């Protein structure tokens, strides 16, 4: 087993989240995508405070697949500057991590 990542991005609709989830799992870039939302985001963009409903996508993958995951999320995303943040999974159950390995193709 290798290193694992929990990647997060936020999109502007449930349909966009479902589309991204399907593509990333079908292409074996991630083992799963959990979609949560809507959530209310408040952020500064181009000098103004903005508010928007967004859907959070939580992706589970391997560190080795990070470059491909980042590129594909960027290609699928509608935002000019999307949130694409990866955090290391420092511990996890061995069967779950083995499942990620089995589902994420190289």
C-alpha angles and dihedrals in degrees: 000000000000137000121310135206137204105209123194131196133162124219134188101245145024089243092055090049093050092047092050092047093051094048096046094048095042090051089049092236090127134022094223145349122213114201119206125181168277095308124171114240126195116191144148115253124174093343098311132097108242133190126201143161111245139174118229119221116202111196127192117207145133125275089240090062095049097102092051093044092050092048094047094046089050091050093049095043124099096203122098090222108019125192106248108166126167123198123187118248098227096185138007142154111288094233092051093049090047088053090054089051092050095048100043110077125207 
